[in-house]
Amino acid sequence: MTTIDSLGEFGLIHKLSQLVPAPRHPDTVRGIGDDAAVIDTAGDEYLLVSTDMLLEGIHFDLMYMPLQHLGFKAVAVNVSDMAAMNGLPAQLTVSIGLSSRFTVEAVEEIYQGIAAACEAYNVDLVGGDTTASRTGLTISITVLGRVPKDRITYRSTAQPNDVICVTGDLGAAYLGLQLLEREKQVYLADPSMQPNLEEKAYLVQRQLRPDARTDIVHELRDLDIKPTAMIDISDGLASEILHLCTQSKTGAVIFDDTIPIDDQTYLTADEFKISPVTAALNGGEDYELLFTIQPQAFEKLKNHARITAIGYMTADPSQVVLATRAGQQTPIKAQGWKHF
């Protein structure tokens, strides 16, 4: 018998997708394998559909995750999938499983966070399901979005010599998680000890209440730039660049000294004796956008404050490497979040 952990999440998805018949309907443009499914509903836009599930004890810990933040994050991680397809969200449904320990007031707090995210991302909550749970809290959200047909962006369409770009900074969410876990252990050992994380507020916020980068989608449209490929960074930069390369059949060179890392991330990584570059590569949950563009298009972005060029695509799919300016190259391996 094959254990699930021997395959991992993406190995399992690949194996199961082989059991699923090919799309029967001509309006199913793209199914399994990208950040969202793509459906042709006629007209000038595609419909995007994406679902994510968050489980207590796996994806969040209620000892330090405020319920309003949890509601917001549950929406944001789904909206991020819309942005990764160069689209924008429009509607969502929420399905929630609740154990008997949750009060009505607690559920209201979760929905206050969901409502705040709907306001932030201009999304309508249009339905869902509520059920009992014996194993804690589960939240499953499905987001519907739209993208102009001539702007749809997949993971599989990068080309050699494309410039690799990333939004924001990386590694902060992972260091935020390390801080929260450390404070949790301190509290469990001595409940009179209260956490003091004010100086680390940015890192904690990046873990507890991340933002989906729909702002970048708007800015790319304003600049008339269409990425050649794109993915959101949920499992770490290393995992996501490997996805782009595998599906685009390209290689890549990433320069270690160009990866954008916040000062707080550097300082906190030093506290934990962790390489900040390792945190950026393998930490995950940043929900930034990793995308490729043609070299000539980069001229419009080279001075953008929230977008950084970190490397380029190559023609050799067997070579996905992290390079130093001294010329040393190390193969990039996915060592981030494992679901099983």
N, C-alpha and C positions, 0 to 999 in steps of 0.2 A: 504494500500500500504506500502511496505517496503522501507525505505530510504537506500541509498547506505552507508551513514556514519554509520548506525546502524550495518552493516555487517563488514565494513572495507575492505581493499584491499584483504586480504587473504581469508576472508569469502566470498567475491564476487567471487574471482577466484575459490574457491571450489564449490560454487553454480553453476557457469557457466560451470565448467568442468563436472558436472553431466549431462549437456545437450548435451555434445559432445560424439559422438559414440566412442566406444573402437577402438583402432588402427586397421585398415583394412589390413595393409601391414606387413608382417613378419619382414621387415628390420627396422620398428619403434620399437626400443628397449625401449625407455623411452620418454614419452611425457610431459604433464603438471605435475608440482610438484617438479621439481628440478631446479638447477641454469641454466641448459641448456638441450635441447632435445638431445637424443642420437639416432643416426641412424647407422645401420650396412651397410656399403658399400662394404663388402667383404674385404678380406685381414686381416692384423693383427691390424688394427686401427678402432676405431669408429669415425664417423663424429659428431661433436658437433655444435649445432645451438642455438644462444641466441639473443634476441632483447630487447633493452631498448629505451625509448623515454624520451626526456627532453623538457619541455615546459617553455617558458618564464613566469615569475610570479609565477610559481609553484616550479620549480627545480632550477632556477637561476634568478638573478637580474642583469640586465646589467648596473645598476648604479655603481656596483663595480666588476662585472665579466668581465675581459678582454676577447675579442673575441677569441684570440689565446688560452688562457687557457680553454675557453669553448669548443673549438674544441678538444683539448687534452683530457679534462675530459670526453667528450661524448664517446670517444673511450675507455678510461681507464675503465669506469664503465662496459662496455661490456666485455672487455678483462678479467676483474676480474671474471666474470661468467665462463670463460674457465678455469681459475686457480682453481676455486672452484670445478671443476670436475676432477682435477688433469691433465688437458690438457693444450695445448698451442694454441694460435690463429694462423690462417693462412690467411684468407681473410675477408673482410668486405664490406658491402654496406652502403651508406649514403643517407637517404632521408631527405630533408630539406624544411620546409615551411617558406616563407619570406613575410613580409609585405612591403609595398612600401617605408617605411622610411629607409630601408637598401640600402646602396650604393654598387656598385660592389666591391669597396675597402674593405668594411666591410665584405662582403662574402669571399673575398680572405683571410682576416685575420682568419676567422673561419677555412678555409681549410688549412691554414698554420699550425694551431694547430693540425688539423686532420693528416696532413702529418708528423708532428713531432712525433705524437703518433705511426703512422704506422712504422716510422723508429725505435722508441724506442722498440716496441714490435714485430718487424719483421713481419708485416702484409701487405698484398696487398689490396689496395682499388680497387674493381673490378666493381663497378656500383652503382646505386641508382636512386633517383628521386628528382626533384626540382619542387616546386609548389608555387603558391601564397597563402598568408594567411591574413586573416582579423584580427587576434587576436595576432599578434606578431610573435616571432621566435619559431619554433619547429624543433628539430633534432631527427631523429629516426635512430638508427644504428643496423644493424644485423651483427653479427660476426660468422664466421665459423671457427671451430678449429678441432684439432685431438688429440686423446689420445690412447695409446696402450690398447688393449682390456683387458690385464691383470693388468692394472693400473687405470682403470676407478673407480672413487670414487663418491658415492652417499651420500645423506643426511640420508638415511634410514638404514645404516648398522653398526652403532655403537653398541658396546656390553657393558654390565656391567663390571666395573673395568677398562675400557679403560681410558687412561690419556687424559684429555682435554687440548689442547694447543692453543695458539693464537700467531700470528706473530705481530711484531712491537709494537706499543703502541696505546691506545684507548682514545677517548674523545677529541683529538686535533681538529678534523674537526668541531665538534660542537662548541667548544670555539672560533675557527676561525670565524665561522658564527656569533656568538654573537658580536665579535669585529667589524666585517664588518657592521652589522646592527646598532650598536651603532654609528659608525662613519658616517653612512648614515644619521641618525637622526640629528647628530651635523651639518652636511653639509646642510641639508634641512632647519635647523633653521638659519644658518648663512653661506652662500656660500663662504665667505672669509676664513672660517676655513678649513685648509687643513689637511687631516689625517696624522698621524705620527705613523706608525705601524712597524717600522724597528725592534724594540725589540721583536715584536710578529710575525716575519716573518715566523717562522716554523708553527705556528697555521694557519696563513692566507694561506700559501702554501698548507697545508693539506686540506683546504676547497676548494680552487680555482683550484688546479692542483694535485689531488691525483694520486698515482701510484698503478697500479695493481701488485699483488705479483707473477708475473711469475718467478721471481728469486727463490722463495721458491719451486716452482714446479721442477725446475732444480736441486736444492740442495737435495730435497727429493729423486729424482731419483739417484743422485750420491751416496747417502747414502743407497740406496736400501731400502727405507722406503715407504710403501704404507699406507696412512691414512685409518682407518676403516670407517670414515665418514668425510665430509667436507662441508663447506658453506662459502660464503664471508660475511663480516660484512658491510652491507649497511644500515640496519635499527636499529643498536645498538646491543650490545652483548646480552642483555636480550632476544630480539626478536629472534636472531639467535640460541641461545642455546635451546630455546623452540621449534624451528623448528626441530633441530636435535633430541631432545627428543621425540617429537610427532611422527616424521616419523620413528625413530628407536625403539619406544616403550620402552624407558628407562627413568630413572630419572637422576638427576645430582646434584653434590655439587660443587659450585664455591666458592673459598676462596677470600674474599674481599681484603686482603692485598697482594695477588699475581697478581692482575690485573695490567698489565703494563701501567703506566701513566707517560708521560713526565713531566719534571720539569716546563716547561712553562704552561702546562695544569693545574698543581696544583696551580701555582701562579695566573693564570688568572681566574680559577674557584673561588678562594678566592675573587678576585675583584668583581665578579658577584654574590657572595654569593651563589654559587652552589657547591654541593658536587662533587669533581672530580670523585668519584666512580659512582655517578648518571649520570654524563656526559658520562662516559665510557659505562655504561649499556644501556642508552637510547638515546644517542646523535645521533649516526648513521653517515654515509658517511665516515667511516674510510677506508673501502675497504681493510681491513686486512683479513687474513684467519683464521677461527676457525675450528679446526679439532681434531679428536680423533685418538689415536694410541694405540696399545697393549703395556702393561707395559714394556715388554722386549725390545721393539723398542725404548722406551724413553731413554734408556742408550746411544744411539747414538746422542741424541738431548739435553741431560741435560745441556751441557755447550754451547749451541748455543746462540750467542749474540742477535739474532733477533727472537727467539722463546721462549715462556714462558709457563710452565705448570701452569694452574690456577685451576685445580680440577679434578674430575673423574666422570665417568658415574656409575649409580646405577641401580638396577633391578626394582625399584618402579617408574613407570611413573607418579604417582601422586605427587611425591616429586622432584621438581626442585628448589633448594634453594641456597641462598647466605649465607655463613657461616663465622663467625669470628673465630679466633684462640681460643677465650674463650669458644667456643661451641654454641654460639647463632646462630639460623638459621631463615632466613626470606624467604618466598616464592618469587621466581622471577616472575615478571609480565612484559609483553611487554608494555612499555609506550613510545616507540620511535616515529619515523616519521609516521604520518597517512596521507594517500594519499587522503582521502575523508572526 
